[in-house]
Amino acid sequence: MITRRNFLGGATGALALATLKSDLAEAAPAPAEELFQLGAAGYSFVHFKLDQALEMMKKVDLHYLAIKDFHLPYNSSAEQIAAFHQKLKEHGVTGYCVGPIYMKTTEEIDNGFDYARRVGVKLIVGIPNPELLPYVDKKVKEYDMRYAIHNHGPEDKLYPTAEVIYEQVKNLDPRLGICFDMGHNKRAGKDSVADVEKYAKRIFDIHLKNVTAATKDGKTCELGRGVIEIPAFVKALRKAKYTGCCSLEYEKDMKEPLAGIAESVGYFRGVVESTARRT
């Protein structure tokens, strides 16, 4: 008598089972390609030279970098900028924006836009004094460049949350928007999952992080260990059709960040894959 057990134990049964699995795999639709990219915020590597930062990025397979001035100074020559981009290219990395850059005068705004133009990016992450926003509005039109204002949480007297930024830019040129620091937004008592949908049309960049508490005392932690629900955040990104970078900004153990960066990147990619299978 042929039972289910001895059928599956036989060569014919094993072949049939393998064929069935293959057919099911081919029938299952592949997850849709995500509109957003995963990258790294340069500040995560504030204690490291560029070569060291790029080696860490290589270890965790990250290919987009938000450029900070300690890796590419504002007064860099054309030759230095070209050498910088060549080094990134050798590591499979693209520098997609510059900043954050504090801008307290029109001269600093002029210098920031000129720096971005010379670096060859079309996005500046900045923190301008609010009274200078009409001037920033003028510059985004002049340079045809996007400018994303960074929120820094409850300690920030200028831009603590995405909502505060949105209210100041909503009637300005649509190239003026938000670099959404989801962790600082949460520390200011806001719902970062809801806010990424609410202000999506003005969010040009995301600093991806989690925090230990939704209060001023909250600290940056590994992405899967904080109070922001990352699976819900990923679903909100998809719903909002966000097309920019989610750049991990890891501010814990900053002199030895690789383990935490690797855990956070692995967790985020796992969430993206597992939630895609359910949609």
Backbone bond lengths (Angstrom), bond angles and torsions (degrees), N, CA, C in turn:
res aa  C-N    CA-C-N  psi(-1)  N-CA   C-N-CA  omega(-1)  CA-C   N-CA-C  phi
1 M - - - 1.465 - - 1.528 110.06 -
2 I 1.302 115.31 131.03 1.460 118.95 179.29 1.524 109.01 -91.96
3 T 1.302 115.68 115.85 1.464 120.75 177.48 1.526 109.47 -98.83
4 R 1.331 115.73 169.78 1.470 120.00 178.07 1.509 110.44 -60.08
5 R 1.356 115.86 -37.34 1.461 119.30 -177.09 1.520 111.58 -66.63
6 N 1.382 117.14 -50.30 1.456 116.18 -177.05 1.521 112.82 -75.17
7 F 1.345 116.52 -19.93 1.464 118.49 173.65 1.535 109.94 -66.56
8 L 1.354 115.88 -48.81 1.457 119.60 -179.31 1.514 111.35 -68.82
9 G 1.341 116.42 -23.61 1.463 119.13 179.48 1.507 112.90 -80.16
10 G 1.325 117.80 -16.61 1.461 120.44 -178.53 1.505 112.30 -85.28
11 A 1.341 114.88 166.95 1.462 120.11 -177.79 1.510 111.39 -63.27
12 T 1.357 115.20 -41.62 1.463 118.78 -179.21 1.511 110.69 -63.93
13 G 1.357 115.28 -43.37 1.467 119.31 179.68 1.514 111.93 -64.53
14 A 1.334 116.23 -39.96 1.458 120.01 179.51 1.518 110.58 -62.52
15 L 1.342 115.46 -41.35 1.457 119.96 178.79 1.523 110.93 -64.42
16 A 1.349 115.40 -41.79 1.466 119.65 179.68 1.519 111.27 -63.20
17 L 1.362 115.83 -41.18 1.457 120.00 -179.81 1.524 110.76 -66.09
18 A 1.320 116.40 -41.48 1.467 120.37 178.78 1.521 110.80 -62.90
19 T 1.351 115.40 -40.72 1.462 119.76 179.09 1.521 110.87 -64.32
20 L 1.352 115.92 -40.83 1.458 121.04 179.17 1.525 110.79 -61.73
21 K 1.334 116.27 -45.47 1.458 120.19 179.50 1.526 110.99 -61.82
22 S 1.349 115.27 -40.54 1.461 119.83 179.45 1.517 110.97 -63.68
23 D 1.352 115.53 -43.05 1.460 119.78 -179.95 1.524 111.24 -63.38
24 L 1.353 115.78 -41.09 1.458 119.94 179.80 1.519 110.86 -65.20
25 A 1.330 115.82 -40.50 1.466 119.95 179.71 1.519 110.90 -63.10
26 E 1.346 116.13 -40.15 1.456 119.37 179.80 1.527 111.15 -70.43
27 A 1.323 115.58 -32.25 1.472 119.59 -178.41 1.522 111.70 -74.72
28 A 1.352 116.83 -29.88 1.460 119.75 -177.38 1.519 110.11 -70.50
29 P 1.313 118.06 129.78 1.461 119.96 -179.79 1.523 111.01 -68.43
30 A 1.318 117.25 140.87 1.458 121.36 176.60 1.520 109.02 -71.08
31 P 1.355 117.22 145.48 1.459 119.13 177.51 1.527 110.47 -58.27
32 A 1.315 116.22 140.83 1.464 120.35 179.54 1.525 109.90 -64.33
33 E 1.318 116.20 145.57 1.456 120.38 177.98 1.523 109.31 -67.05
34 E 1.337 115.67 134.74 1.455 119.69 -177.54 1.530 110.92 -71.80
35 L 1.322 116.07 148.62 1.461 121.25 177.37 1.523 111.43 -81.32
36 F 1.327 116.95 -25.49 1.462 121.31 -178.33 1.529 110.52 -97.38
37 Q 1.345 115.47 159.57 1.450 121.95 178.99 1.528 110.03 -117.12
38 L 1.322 115.54 153.61 1.459 121.37 176.35 1.526 108.76 -101.01
39 G 1.322 116.32 128.84 1.460 120.45 -179.12 1.518 111.28 -139.21
40 A 1.329 115.02 -162.09 1.468 121.14 -179.66 1.521 109.35 -131.84
41 A 1.312 115.84 135.39 1.464 121.18 172.11 1.524 107.73 -81.62
42 G 1.326 116.22 131.15 1.451 120.53 -175.52 1.514 113.85 -56.31
43 Y 1.336 117.47 -29.71 1.469 119.85 -177.96 1.525 112.03 -62.13
44 S 1.324 118.15 -22.63 1.467 120.50 177.10 1.527 111.47 -58.07
45 F 1.343 116.62 -22.99 1.467 122.24 -174.65 1.521 111.74 -114.69
46 V 1.334 116.45 32.32 1.461 120.73 -174.93 1.528 112.12 -60.46
47 H 1.316 118.62 -26.55 1.461 121.92 -178.13 1.526 112.86 -95.29
48 F 1.328 117.07 10.03 1.459 120.20 -174.03 1.531 111.21 -129.09
49 K 1.313 114.91 147.49 1.457 120.54 172.86 1.527 109.17 -71.26
50 L 1.328 115.49 164.23 1.455 120.44 -175.82 1.526 112.25 -56.91
51 D 1.328 117.85 -44.94 1.465 120.57 -179.20 1.525 111.31 -57.38
52 Q 1.321 116.12 -42.18 1.465 120.43 -179.99 1.519 110.97 -66.93
53 A 1.333 116.60 -41.37 1.467 120.85 178.68 1.523 110.66 -61.69
54 L 1.324 116.69 -43.89 1.461 120.54 -178.53 1.520 111.74 -67.25
55 E 1.325 116.93 -34.30 1.466 119.67 176.43 1.526 110.61 -65.25
56 M 1.336 116.85 -39.98 1.467 119.83 176.83 1.522 110.62 -64.57
57 M 1.318 116.68 -42.01 1.462 120.05 177.82 1.524 110.91 -61.48
58 K 1.313 116.00 -39.19 1.469 120.23 178.88 1.521 110.89 -63.07
59 K 1.325 116.70 -40.40 1.466 120.82 -178.61 1.524 112.22 -62.41
60 V 1.343 116.49 -31.73 1.467 119.95 -178.24 1.534 112.05 -106.82
61 D 1.328 116.29 8.51 1.466 122.42 173.15 1.527 112.06 61.68
62 L 1.340 116.53 49.91 1.462 121.63 174.57 1.523 108.97 -106.46
63 H 1.342 116.02 141.82 1.466 119.37 -171.08 1.531 114.48 -128.51
64 Y 1.336 117.89 7.38 1.461 121.05 178.82 1.521 108.95 -131.02
65 L 1.331 116.12 133.86 1.461 121.40 -175.38 1.519 110.99 -129.87
66 A 1.336 115.96 129.45 1.462 121.89 168.68 1.527 106.88 -84.09
67 I 1.323 116.86 117.64 1.467 122.77 -168.22 1.523 111.14 -81.87
68 K 1.327 115.51 126.98 1.466 121.61 174.48 1.522 109.97 -104.57
69 D 1.330 115.09 154.39 1.465 120.52 -174.19 1.524 112.97 -67.66
70 F 1.343 118.69 -21.79 1.468 118.03 178.41 1.527 111.31 -72.96
71 H 1.329 117.75 -13.91 1.462 121.42 172.25 1.533 111.80 -98.74
72 L 1.320 116.88 -26.91 1.467 121.58 178.33 1.528 107.67 -144.09
73 P 1.333 117.50 92.03 1.469 121.20 -174.75 1.525 113.12 -57.11
74 Y 1.328 115.18 153.56 1.462 121.20 -177.65 1.535 112.26 -60.41
75 N 1.321 117.10 -31.24 1.465 120.26 -177.09 1.526 112.50 -93.49
76 S 1.330 117.62 20.32 1.465 121.02 -178.85 1.531 110.71 -61.60
77 S 1.334 114.34 140.96 1.464 120.36 176.75 1.522 109.96 -77.93
78 A 1.323 116.35 169.12 1.464 121.25 177.03 1.525 110.65 -59.10
79 E 1.336 116.28 -37.74 1.461 120.28 179.27 1.523 111.41 -66.85
80 Q 1.315 116.61 -40.86 1.467 120.38 178.75 1.528 111.58 -66.53
81 I 1.316 116.08 -38.43 1.465 120.12 178.00 1.520 110.39 -66.06
82 A 1.324 117.06 -42.34 1.470 120.86 178.29 1.523 110.85 -62.87
83 A 1.340 117.12 -41.75 1.465 120.76 178.47 1.526 110.98 -65.15
84 F 1.323 116.47 -37.30 1.470 121.73 177.23 1.531 110.19 -60.73
85 H 1.312 116.85 -50.50 1.465 120.63 -179.05 1.533 111.49 -64.57
86 Q 1.311 117.08 -34.67 1.459 119.70 177.70 1.522 110.89 -64.98
87 K 1.313 115.67 -40.28 1.472 119.51 178.54 1.530 110.55 -65.00
88 L 1.327 116.65 -40.47 1.462 119.55 176.31 1.527 110.49 -62.26
89 K 1.326 115.64 -44.52 1.464 120.20 -178.53 1.517 111.35 -59.93
90 E 1.322 117.03 -38.88 1.466 121.13 179.64 1.527 111.91 -63.84
91 H 1.311 116.48 -23.45 1.470 121.38 177.93 1.525 112.16 -101.83
92 G 1.328 117.50 7.26 1.459 120.77 179.30 1.511 113.87 70.51
93 V 1.339 116.51 29.46 1.468 121.64 -175.77 1.522 110.01 -115.04
94 T 1.329 115.81 141.31 1.459 122.91 174.04 1.525 109.31 -112.55
95 G 1.315 117.10 128.12 1.463 120.79 171.99 1.515 108.50 -84.09
96 Y 1.336 117.52 114.79 1.468 119.74 -169.73 1.524 114.21 -104.75
97 C 1.333 117.77 -13.64 1.463 120.19 178.16 1.520 108.75 -157.56
98 V 1.333 116.42 170.06 1.461 121.61 172.29 1.522 108.88 -120.04
99 G 1.347 115.25 147.93 1.452 120.49 175.75 1.521 113.54 119.19
100 P 1.324 114.53 -175.31 1.471 129.23 5.40 1.530 113.33 -68.63
101 I 1.338 113.80 147.32 1.457 122.30 178.64 1.528 108.22 -127.95
102 Y 1.330 116.81 124.61 1.462 120.44 174.35 1.524 108.95 -77.56
103 M 1.330 116.18 136.18 1.463 121.60 -177.57 1.529 108.68 -135.52
104 K 1.329 115.19 107.66 1.461 120.64 -175.55 1.516 113.64 -107.17
105 T 1.339 116.74 -6.65 1.467 120.77 -179.69 1.527 108.96 -139.30
106 T 1.323 116.22 163.84 1.465 119.47 176.72 1.524 110.53 -63.94
107 E 1.314 117.06 -32.71 1.467 120.16 178.48 1.531 110.75 -64.12
108 E 1.318 116.63 -41.24 1.464 119.89 178.38 1.523 111.16 -66.85
109 I 1.317 117.10 -34.75 1.469 120.63 174.96 1.528 110.08 -64.88
110 D 1.333 116.60 -46.47 1.467 120.48 177.50 1.529 110.77 -56.93
111 N 1.333 115.99 -45.69 1.461 120.51 -178.76 1.523 111.18 -64.61
112 G 1.335 116.83 -37.57 1.464 120.57 179.83 1.519 112.27 -65.67
113 F 1.319 116.48 -43.19 1.463 119.57 178.62 1.531 111.14 -67.67
114 D 1.332 116.57 -39.21 1.462 119.87 178.32 1.526 110.57 -64.97
115 Y 1.322 116.38 -40.59 1.471 121.44 177.60 1.528 110.43 -60.32
116 A 1.330 117.45 -47.90 1.466 120.84 179.96 1.520 111.20 -61.46
117 R 1.336 116.63 -40.69 1.457 120.12 178.76 1.529 110.98 -62.85
118 R 1.334 116.98 -43.86 1.460 120.70 -179.03 1.529 111.58 -68.63
119 V 1.328 116.69 -34.68 1.469 120.55 177.59 1.523 110.45 -70.62
120 G 1.342 116.53 -29.58 1.460 119.77 176.77 1.510 114.45 94.63
121 V 1.349 116.88 26.06 1.464 120.65 176.98 1.520 109.13 -109.75
122 K 1.325 115.66 162.53 1.470 121.41 -178.14 1.525 112.35 -114.52
123 L 1.340 115.81 14.77 1.463 120.05 -179.75 1.523 109.36 -139.49
124 I 1.333 114.96 127.99 1.466 122.41 172.94 1.527 107.79 -111.42
125 V 1.322 116.37 132.65 1.463 120.93 168.00 1.519 106.14 -100.95
126 G 1.325 115.54 120.45 1.458 118.82 -173.53 1.514 113.52 -139.08
127 I 1.333 114.04 166.81 1.465 122.16 173.34 1.519 106.89 -130.99
128 P 1.333 117.36 86.48 1.467 120.48 -179.81 1.531 110.95 -87.95
129 N 1.313 116.40 149.90 1.451 118.12 170.44 1.533 109.05 -60.18
130 P 1.333 118.31 136.42 1.476 120.65 -173.74 1.517 114.32 -55.50
131 E 1.334 118.14 -34.69 1.457 119.62 -178.84 1.533 112.20 -68.04
132 L 1.348 116.33 -12.53 1.457 121.08 179.82 1.532 112.78 -95.08
133 L 1.316 117.48 1.64 1.463 119.69 -177.97 1.539 112.92 -59.91
134 P 1.334 120.05 -37.97 1.476 117.80 175.35 1.532 112.17 -59.97
135 Y 1.326 116.74 -33.19 1.461 119.58 178.12 1.529 110.45 -72.40
136 V 1.325 117.94 -40.34 1.468 120.74 175.02 1.525 109.94 -60.64
137 D 1.320 116.21 -41.14 1.463 121.56 177.47 1.530 110.56 -56.79
138 K 1.320 116.44 -42.76 1.471 121.89 177.75 1.533 110.75 -63.00
139 K 1.340 116.39 -40.63 1.472 120.16 -175.61 1.530 112.15 -72.10
140 V 1.330 118.50 -35.84 1.468 118.56 179.22 1.524 110.49 -65.37
141 K 1.313 116.31 -31.72 1.472 120.23 176.26 1.530 110.58 -71.90
142 E 1.311 116.20 -42.48 1.466 121.50 -179.06 1.524 111.55 -63.73
143 Y 1.344 116.75 -41.92 1.467 121.18 -175.04 1.526 112.87 -96.85
144 D 1.330 117.18 -7.91 1.471 121.40 -172.74 1.525 109.71 49.56
145 M 1.302 114.72 55.84 1.460 122.44 -174.62 1.529 108.73 -133.02
146 R 1.317 116.73 144.15 1.462 119.73 177.18 1.534 110.44 -86.59
147 Y 1.328 114.12 148.25 1.464 121.01 -177.70 1.521 107.30 -132.46
148 A 1.323 116.57 118.12 1.463 121.80 -176.44 1.525 109.75 -111.52
149 I 1.322 116.22 120.19 1.466 121.47 -179.17 1.522 109.58 -85.70
150 H 1.327 114.98 131.60 1.463 122.38 -174.88 1.526 110.56 -92.25
151 N 1.337 116.97 131.87 1.470 121.61 174.20 1.529 110.23 -92.30
152 H 1.333 116.29 141.27 1.470 119.63 -174.08 1.532 114.05 -123.25
153 G 1.320 117.93 19.41 1.453 119.43 171.31 1.518 115.11 85.53
154 P 1.333 116.54 -170.10 1.467 121.25 -169.85 1.522 114.51 -63.67
155 E 1.336 118.40 -22.30 1.464 119.92 178.29 1.527 112.12 -77.82
156 D 1.317 116.27 -16.76 1.471 122.56 -174.32 1.534 109.96 -81.58
157 K 1.316 116.19 113.32 1.467 120.43 -178.87 1.529 111.96 -76.51
158 L 1.334 117.40 -17.58 1.458 120.80 -176.95 1.520 112.21 -94.33
159 Y 1.325 116.14 -54.90 1.467 121.53 -172.53 1.540 110.51 -137.72
160 P 1.319 117.76 75.27 1.465 119.52 -178.47 1.528 114.08 -72.00
161 T 1.337 117.46 -30.91 1.468 121.19 -173.08 1.526 111.25 -137.39
162 A 1.322 115.16 165.88 1.463 120.68 174.74 1.524 110.78 -62.38
163 E 1.317 116.78 -35.97 1.468 120.50 -179.35 1.523 111.59 -60.92
164 V 1.330 116.51 -43.71 1.462 120.55 -179.82 1.524 110.44 -61.56
165 I 1.333 116.40 -42.74 1.467 119.88 178.63 1.523 110.37 -64.10
166 Y 1.326 115.84 -47.00 1.466 120.01 -177.33 1.527 111.16 -57.16
167 E 1.320 116.54 -43.76 1.461 120.02 -178.08 1.531 111.40 -63.41
168 Q 1.333 116.95 -27.74 1.465 119.95 -179.01 1.526 113.00 -86.24
169 V 1.333 117.56 -22.40 1.474 118.97 -175.48 1.528 113.70 -110.89
170 K 1.315 118.64 -8.95 1.465 121.04 -169.74 1.526 112.93 -60.15
171 N 1.331 117.35 -27.10 1.458 119.99 -179.86 1.524 112.81 -102.47
172 L 1.343 116.17 8.85 1.454 120.76 177.98 1.529 109.64 -100.05
173 D 1.321 116.29 -178.36 1.459 121.45 -178.99 1.535 110.65 -51.88
174 P 1.331 118.59 138.25 1.471 120.79 -177.46 1.521 113.96 -64.64
175 R 1.327 118.08 -8.27 1.465 121.01 175.10 1.521 112.30 -83.20
176 L 1.330 115.99 -1.31 1.464 121.68 176.19 1.523 108.11 -102.05
177 G 1.348 116.50 119.12 1.456 118.90 -174.57 1.514 113.66 -149.81
178 I 1.320 115.31 -142.55 1.467 122.36 -166.80 1.524 110.76 -125.74
179 C 1.340 115.55 135.37 1.463 121.50 160.10 1.524 104.82 -97.82
180 F 1.317 116.03 105.00 1.466 121.99 -168.82 1.522 110.59 -84.57
181 D 1.337 115.36 102.61 1.459 119.83 172.72 1.521 107.46 -86.50
182 M 1.318 115.18 97.78 1.464 121.15 -172.43 1.531 112.43 -64.95
183 G 1.328 116.73 -29.95 1.458 120.30 179.55 1.514 111.81 -71.61
184 H 1.325 117.31 -49.70 1.461 120.70 177.89 1.521 110.84 -63.28
185 N 1.327 117.23 -35.75 1.460 120.97 177.18 1.535 110.49 -61.23
186 K 1.320 115.83 -40.85 1.470 121.21 178.63 1.524 110.67 -68.27
187 R 1.320 116.57 -40.02 1.471 120.15 178.97 1.522 111.28 -62.95
188 A 1.318 116.74 -25.17 1.467 121.14 177.06 1.525 111.95 -85.25
189 G 1.331 116.53 8.98 1.454 121.24 175.36 1.510 115.45 86.41
190 K 1.338 117.61 12.93 1.455 121.44 -178.11 1.534 111.14 -97.14
191 D 1.312 114.96 161.63 1.465 122.35 178.33 1.523 108.02 -92.71
192 S 1.326 116.37 101.71 1.464 119.84 -174.40 1.522 112.56 -69.98
193 V 1.314 118.43 -26.33 1.465 120.85 176.59 1.526 109.75 -68.90
194 A 1.318 116.84 -48.18 1.466 120.69 179.16 1.526 111.05 -65.96
195 D 1.338 116.65 -38.46 1.459 119.72 -175.11 1.521 113.03 -70.01
196 V 1.342 117.96 -31.18 1.462 118.51 179.32 1.529 110.52 -66.01
197 E 1.304 117.11 -30.51 1.475 120.57 173.86 1.527 111.09 -77.25
198 K 1.316 116.26 -43.12 1.462 121.18 -173.36 1.528 111.97 -63.16
199 Y 1.333 115.69 -39.08 1.467 119.38 -174.76 1.527 112.39 -111.13
200 A 1.320 116.74 19.30 1.474 122.03 -171.86 1.526 113.37 -53.93
201 K 1.323 117.26 -39.55 1.463 119.45 -176.11 1.528 112.65 -65.13
202 R 1.327 116.12 -19.55 1.468 120.15 179.56 1.530 112.17 -109.81
203 I 1.305 118.85 4.62 1.465 120.70 178.29 1.522 108.89 -93.82
204 F 1.326 115.90 116.06 1.466 122.18 -177.59 1.527 112.49 -104.19
205 D 1.330 116.52 -18.17 1.460 121.27 -177.63 1.527 107.83 -153.24
206 I 1.328 116.16 150.96 1.460 120.93 178.93 1.519 109.24 -130.13
207 H 1.339 116.07 129.78 1.451 120.98 169.29 1.527 106.66 -93.60
208 L 1.309 113.25 107.29 1.462 122.07 -172.93 1.524 109.41 -81.80
209 K 1.319 116.35 118.02 1.471 119.82 177.95 1.519 109.32 -161.87
210 N 1.305 115.06 163.47 1.454 120.59 172.47 1.520 108.17 -125.05
211 V 1.330 115.66 160.93 1.461 120.99 -177.01 1.522 109.80 -134.07
212 T 1.332 115.10 158.93 1.464 120.71 -174.24 1.519 113.70 -79.31
213 A 1.333 117.44 -19.01 1.469 120.23 -178.93 1.519 109.98 -155.57
214 A 1.316 115.57 152.40 1.467 121.99 178.68 1.529 109.72 -88.50
215 T 1.329 115.76 46.57 1.460 122.40 -179.29 1.522 108.59 -141.42
216 K 1.308 115.83 172.40 1.458 121.80 178.72 1.521 111.53 -56.07
217 D 1.329 117.15 -30.16 1.470 121.25 -177.14 1.527 113.06 -82.67
218 G 1.319 118.15 -2.37 1.456 120.30 179.30 1.524 111.75 -63.42
219 K 1.308 116.28 140.23 1.465 122.48 -179.66 1.525 110.11 -116.09
220 T 1.338 115.44 151.10 1.460 119.46 175.74 1.523 110.27 -64.59
221 C 1.319 116.21 139.11 1.464 121.20 -179.45 1.528 109.03 -141.08
222 E 1.318 115.55 177.62 1.460 119.67 175.79 1.524 108.97 -57.14
223 L 1.313 116.13 147.48 1.463 121.52 -167.56 1.526 112.80 -59.06
224 G 1.307 117.78 -35.15 1.456 120.41 -176.85 1.510 114.95 -89.09
225 R 1.324 118.18 4.68 1.473 120.48 -172.26 1.519 114.29 -114.30
226 G 1.333 117.84 6.19 1.452 120.01 -175.52 1.511 114.08 -105.00
227 V 1.325 115.40 -167.56 1.463 121.26 -173.23 1.527 113.27 -89.22
228 I 1.337 117.84 -12.71 1.470 119.80 175.70 1.524 108.59 -82.63
229 E 1.332 117.01 129.53 1.459 121.44 179.74 1.526 109.19 -80.35
230 I 1.313 115.87 101.80 1.461 120.66 -174.03 1.540 112.17 -65.20
231 P 1.338 120.64 -39.99 1.473 118.17 175.99 1.525 112.41 -57.20
232 A 1.323 117.36 -41.28 1.461 120.51 177.68 1.518 110.82 -66.91
233 F 1.322 116.98 -35.37 1.463 120.76 178.72 1.530 110.79 -65.58
234 V 1.318 116.72 -43.42 1.470 120.85 178.62 1.531 110.41 -61.73
235 K 1.311 116.46 -42.90 1.464 119.73 178.33 1.529 110.88 -63.09
236 A 1.335 116.12 -36.99 1.466 119.96 178.23 1.528 111.01 -66.58
237 L 1.343 116.78 -37.19 1.471 120.29 176.48 1.526 110.03 -59.69
238 R 1.325 115.77 -44.34 1.468 119.51 -179.55 1.526 110.86 -65.71
239 K 1.305 115.87 -43.29 1.465 119.71 -178.55 1.513 110.60 -63.06
240 A 1.338 116.21 -36.86 1.467 120.96 -179.87 1.516 112.44 -80.66
241 K 1.354 116.74 -7.64 1.467 122.15 -177.08 1.529 111.32 56.52
242 Y 1.319 115.46 43.75 1.460 121.89 179.15 1.521 109.85 -67.95
243 T 1.331 117.24 130.18 1.465 121.43 -173.82 1.528 113.81 -115.73
244 G 1.326 117.53 5.48 1.459 120.12 -177.60 1.520 112.73 -92.61
245 C 1.325 114.48 -161.44 1.467 121.22 178.50 1.524 110.68 -91.87
246 C 1.312 114.89 144.91 1.458 122.64 163.74 1.523 105.23 -106.92
247 S 1.317 116.90 100.09 1.461 120.17 -174.25 1.520 110.19 -100.44
248 L 1.318 114.87 116.30 1.458 120.74 -179.16 1.526 109.60 -61.58
249 E 1.331 115.86 123.02 1.457 121.06 173.48 1.520 106.91 -114.41
250 Y 1.316 115.05 100.78 1.460 121.45 -173.56 1.522 109.00 -101.49
251 E 1.320 116.59 114.10 1.461 121.78 -173.21 1.525 113.02 -116.41
252 K 1.309 117.09 17.32 1.457 121.70 174.28 1.529 108.18 -105.12
253 D 1.338 116.75 142.55 1.474 120.32 179.25 1.526 110.50 50.90
254 M 1.325 116.70 50.38 1.455 119.72 -169.05 1.525 114.16 -68.56
255 K 1.324 117.45 -16.33 1.465 119.39 175.41 1.526 111.87 -88.66
256 E 1.316 116.85 -12.60 1.468 122.55 174.95 1.529 108.59 -141.87
257 P 1.336 117.35 66.83 1.462 119.71 -168.98 1.521 116.15 -88.41
258 L 1.322 119.05 -10.50 1.461 120.16 -167.34 1.522 112.98 -58.98
259 A 1.332 117.63 -43.52 1.469 119.58 -177.87 1.532 110.83 -61.43
260 G 1.321 116.70 -44.33 1.463 120.15 179.87 1.515 112.70 -69.20
261 I 1.325 116.57 -36.45 1.461 120.26 176.13 1.523 109.79 -64.10
262 A 1.341 116.50 -46.50 1.464 120.54 -179.16 1.524 111.05 -61.55
263 E 1.328 117.10 -43.27 1.470 120.07 178.32 1.520 110.72 -62.24
264 S 1.326 117.08 -43.31 1.463 121.33 -177.20 1.517 111.64 -67.41
265 V 1.334 116.71 -43.08 1.463 120.71 178.62 1.521 110.47 -63.81
266 G 1.340 116.34 -45.13 1.465 119.96 178.75 1.513 112.36 -61.88
267 Y 1.319 115.79 -41.19 1.465 120.15 179.09 1.529 110.79 -64.20
268 F 1.332 116.72 -46.23 1.463 119.99 -178.49 1.520 110.72 -61.57
269 R 1.323 116.86 -45.10 1.459 119.78 -179.96 1.528 111.03 -64.79
270 G 1.323 116.93 -36.38 1.465 119.62 176.67 1.511 112.05 -64.31
271 V 1.335 115.59 -40.84 1.475 120.41 177.75 1.525 110.43 -63.92
272 V 1.331 116.67 -45.00 1.466 120.73 -179.82 1.526 110.37 -59.45
273 E 1.336 116.76 -44.99 1.461 120.48 -178.31 1.517 111.43 -68.04
274 S 1.330 116.89 -45.63 1.465 119.00 -175.38 1.512 112.13 -70.32
275 T 1.328 118.39 -36.29 1.467 119.70 178.88 1.518 110.90 -74.12
276 A 1.328 117.02 -29.95 1.470 119.07 177.64 1.516 110.84 -65.09
277 R 1.323 118.40 -35.98 1.458 122.58 -179.57 1.504 112.13 -66.59
278 R 1.328 116.99 -22.93 1.465 120.22 -176.67 1.520 112.03 -94.04
279 T 1.349 116.70 -7.68 1.468 118.28 -176.91 1.507 110.69 -96.70
